[in-house]
Each structure stands twice: as structure tokens, then as C-alpha cells.
């Protein structure tokens, strides 16, 4: 069907790239604090992808 699949982290990064968020880190950290499992390695890689 040509659909692009994205997870939660991917959506946050897309919002950052589109200018909808000024920073991805606070959003990802809040998700993590709310119980979402997000390893340090994945968090750091995601932030590098959006130059944070």
C-alpha cells in the first residue's frame, strides 16, 4: 500500500525536522519518564539524527 511506518521516536523526530518542535530531547525524556522504554543508546542516536 506504500505506507510509511514510524514508531513514537520516529514521530518525534519528524516533528522536530518539520519545525513543529523546537527540541526533541524534552519530549523523549518525558515519554521515558512516563514509562516508555527507551535505552540510552537509542535516545542518544535519535538526538544525533536531529542535531541535538
N, C-alpha and C positions, 0 to 999 in steps of 0.2 A: 504494500500500500504506500510505500515511500515515506512512512512516518519516522521522524527522528525521536528516539527515546532518550530521556535525560532523567537523572536522579535529582535528589534535592540539592546536592552540592553543585551539580551542573546548572540548575536553575538559578542559584545564587550567583554563580559566575557569569551566566548570560545576562542577568540583570545588571551586574556591575559593568560589563562590557557595553551594554546598551545605554548606560548613563542613568539607569533607574535607581542605582545605589551609589553613594559616594564611597563606601567602603564595604568589602565583603567580610572582613575579619569579625566585626561585631555581630553580624548576622550568624555566621558559622559558629562563633563561640556561644551565642545564645542558644542555638539549636543543640549544641553539645551539652550545655548546662541544663537543658530541658530533658536530657536523657537520650538524645540521638548518639549512637556510637560513631565516633569519628576519630581515627587514630591520629597521632601527631604527624606521622608521615604523610597521610592523605591531606590533612589540614595544611601543612606546610607546602605541599606540592600544589594544591589548589590556589593558595595565596600567591605562589610564584607565577602561576599562569596569568594572574591579573595584576602582576607587578606590585604586590603588597608585601 
